[in-house]
Each structure stands twice: as structure tokens, then as C-alpha cells.
Amino acid sequence: MKSKKISILMTCFNASKYIKSSIQSIINQKYKYWELIIVDDFSSDNSVKIIKKINCKKIRLYKLKKHIGRTESLNYGLKKIKSDFIAILDADDISFKNRLLHQINFLSKHKDIDLVGAWASLINEKGKILKDRIVKPSLKDLKNNMIFTNVFSHSSVMFRKRIFEKVKKYPSHFVYMQDYAFILNIMKYYKIYIMPKILVQNRMDRSSMTFTVPYRRIIKEKIKLLDFTSRNFHLNFATRILWLNEYIKANIKFFFVRMGV
């Protein structure tokens, strides 16, 4: 059987602290038929120098001439990809060496599934495991959970390029929750799944977007996504009650944040 090429998309902005380890985790993959697309979002640190020092012809680096943000950097990278399978790895995260192999084998066997994620371990700045991110893999549980919160590790995601027939890109109006919005859009049209295996490590760093995006922006995007799930997915009575509770809580939080309380 002919090997299927996987394009891994990585965006970076001032990622010099961890990007070498992240890239090395791709180079170390058991599955060898891949390319790594790196979009540097006009970094002001040594990220580009570190990338260029890595001797690997399967890395394609695109240096942006101005800072455009993570969402548009992802969309820029997607336009450079021709492979039928696309994987994501953030510039501070780690892929286990069997990640690509497990996920491409899974998608090859399950033609009806178009996006697959995996369990993840959360690690600190020094690489110490803080906890494991375990999610029930059943389709029903997955859909119910996704109504309220993103249960996917972005760095664990692999999807088929054919999803672009319906979902063209990451939603441009999201700064922080663009991956959640992207997966919800995919979920409208295609089947998604989370493999019950830990295949990636997500790094928790105080300088990452998780900690630097204004809380007001996070809550505002959360409300938008709750609106989206209400309009686009069927919610039974019990789920609707839970949704309403989450929606009210999010709006109360936004009110107090806006008032500076």
C-alpha cells in the first residue's frame, strides 16, 4: 500500500524556547512520509535562526513580513499544503514518536471519520507532567462535550484535506478559540473522533497565548461559540438546560469583566 503523505502545520511567534524540541519530535516520528510547514509570524527572537540550523529537507519555512496573529498564520499555512492529510503541532508542544503512524492508520481504516484527535499530557515549562487530558471517545459523549467546551488538544489533531469542501479555514474573527471554532465548523458536516491514546504533550507556559489573551476576549469568544452551537446543533431538553446555564454564566462573567469588577 502506498504511503500517504502528511503535512504537519506549525505556526510560531517568538517560540525560540521550545521550537527545537517540537520540531525534533516530528523528525523522530516512526512514520517517515511527512513534511513540516512552519509559518513564522514575524518573530523578533531567535526562532527563525533555530529552525534554519535544523538540517532537514522536509521542513518548509515561511517567514511573514509582518505580524498577522495565530489565526491568519494558520490560514496562511493551510494554503501552502497539497497533501490529503494535515496534522497540527503548536510550536511549544511535543508529538510522541508513534503519533503520526497511529493517526494515519486510524484514518485509513475509518473512511467515514474526517478529523481525529488524541489524549494529551499537560507538561510545565521544564517538561514535567502535570496531568493527563483524558476524554471519552464515544461519538455521543464527544458531541455533548463539544457543545460546552473544546475537548480537543489542538496539537493532537489530524484531518483530511477534503474538509475544505465545506470548511475553508480557521474563523478569522477568533483570536484565542480559533481551534475550537474550526472543529465545531467541521463537526457540522463531518464525523470527528478522539483516539484513547496519549500521543502528544501540551506545554503550559506563562508566556503562551493561554495566559496572555485578555480575559474579556476569551469570554466574548466563548459566548459566540455557545451561540454557534445553539444555532447549528440539535440540543435535547436536558442539554438545552445545561447550555442555558453555561450561556447565562458566560454573560454574567462578561458583564462584570466589562464593568471592571
N, C-alpha and C positions, 0 to 999 in steps of 0.2 A: 504494500500500500504506500502510495506517495505521501511523503511528509507534508504537512500543512504549515505554511509559514505564518508565524505570529509576529505582529508588530506590537512592541511594548511602548506605550506613550508615557513619557516623564516630563513634567514641567518643573522648572526650578527658578527660584528667585532668592539670591543670597543664601545658597544651600551648601556652602563650602564645608560646613561642619560634618555633614553626613553623606554627601552625594557620592563620594568614592565607595563607601560601603554599600550603598543602594545599587550602584552600577555593578559592583563586584558580585552582588547576589544574583544578578541576571547573567553575567558571564559564567557563573558557576552552575547554571541550570543543566540538568540532565538532558532536557530536550534542547537540541542544538540549532534547530531551524528557526531562527528568530532574527529580528533587527530591533534596535533600540532607538527610538525617535526622542531626542531631547530638545525641548524648546526652552531656551534661556530667556527669561523675561527681563532683559536689560539689568542683569545683576551688577552690583557695584563691589562685590567681594571677589574672591579667587575661584568662584565656581567654574568659569569657563577654562581657566588655566588647568584646573584639576581634571576636567573632562578631557581636554586635549592631551594630557600626559598619559592617559589610559590608552594603551596600544591595542585597539580592537577595531577592525574594519567594519564590524556590524553596527557600529554606533554612528548615527546621523545627527549632527548638532546643527540647530537653527538658532542663530543669535538675533534677537529682536533689537531694533534700533531705538525703541522707546518702551517704557513700562506700560503694559496694557492690562495687567491683572491676570489672576489664575484662570478665570472662566474663558476669556478670549485666547489665552495661551493654549488651553486645551483644545479649543475650536481650531486654532491655527494648526496645531499638530495633527488633528484628525484629517485635515485637508491634504496632508503630506503622505497619508497612509494608503497603500494599494492592497495590502493583504486582506484576506477574508476574515481573519481573526485578530482582534485587538485586545490587548491587556493593558491595565493601568498599574503604574507604580509611582507613588509620590517620592520626592527626592530625599526624604528622610526615613523612608520605610525599607523593610527587608523582605525579599521573597525567598522562601525556603527552596532548596535546590530541586525539589520534585514538583514545585507548584505548576509550572507550565505543562509538564507531562501529564499530571493528574487532570488538569482542566481541559486540555485539548482532547484527551482520551474520553472524558466525560461528554463533551460537546459532539464528538464524533459518533458516540453511541446513542445520544439523545438528540435526534434531529429536531424535535419539537421545542427544545429549550434554546433561547437565543442569548441569554445572559446568565452567567454563573459567577457566584462569589464563593468565599470560603470563610471559615472561622479564622480569627486572628488573635494574637497575643499583644497586649499593650506593654510597651517597654519604656523605661525612662531614658534620660539623656546618656546614661552610661551603658545602656543595653540590658539592664536588669528587668526581668519580667515582673510587671505589676499585677496583672490579672489576665485571664483568657476571656475573649469575647465569643461566647457560645450562643448560638441561635438555633431554634427548632427548624429543621429543614423542610417540613411538610408545606406544600403549596398553600393550604388553607391558613395555617399559622403565619406563614410568611406574608401573605396578603393582609391579614388582620393587623399584624405588627407594623407593616409599612404605612398603613393609614395614619398612624400617630407619630412614628419616628423612623429614621433611617437605620435599619439593622445591618446594612452592608458596610463592610470596610471597603472604601474606595480603592485601596491598593490591592484588593483581592479580586477585583472584577475582571472578567474576560467576556467579550461579547462578539457576536457575528456582525460583520460589516453590513449585512442585509438589513439591519435595523434602521439604517439611514433612509430606507424607502419611506418610513413613517416619521422617524425621529432624526432630524437633521443635525442637531448639535446640542451642546450644553446650553440651557437657557441663559441668555446674555444678561438678564436683569437680576440674576442671583450672584452675589459676591462670595457668600460663605457656603450656602447649601446647594450649590450648583450640582453636586453629585447626586444628592437626594432628589432634586427636581428632575434630573436626567433619567434616573432609574424609574421614578414614578411615570414619566412620559413613556418609557419603554414598556412598563407594566400595563399600560392602556391597551397595547397591541400585541405583546409577545409574552411568552412564559419566561419566568425567571426562577432561579434556584440558588440555594446556598449549600455547598458541599460540607458535610460534617467532618471536616478535617482542618487542622490548623496549618495554614500554608503561608501565612505572612506575619510579620511583626509591624505593628503601628507604633511609631515613636511619639511620646508625649514630651514636647519641648515648650518651654515658656515663651519662646520667640516665634512659635508657629502661628499660623492663622487662627487656629482654635482658640488661642489666648489673646490675640491682638485685634480681632474684629470687634467693633463696638457692640455691646450687648443689645442696644436698641436695634441695630441692624439685624442681629440674629433673631430676635423676637418678631420683627416685622416680616422676615422671610418665613419664619415658622407659621405665621398667620396666613400668608399667601399660599403655603403648601397645604394647610388644612382646608382652605377654600377650594384648592385644586382637587383634593381627594373627595370632598363632598360633591363636587360637580361631576367628577369623572368615574367614580366607582360606586357600585351598589352597596349601601350600608343597611344591614338589617336593624331591627329596632334596638337591640342591645348595643350594637356597635355605634348606632346613631347617638345614643345616650352618652356613651363614653367619648365620642367625638365632640359632642356639645360641651361636655365638661372640660375637655382639653382646649377647645376654642375660647370658652369664657376665661379660663385661667390665663391663656396666652394674651388675650386682650386686656385683662386686668394688669398683667405684668407690663405690657407696652404702655398703658396709661400712666402707671407710676414712674416708669423709666423716663417717659417724655416729660413728666412734671418734675423730674429731678429728685424724686423722693427716695 
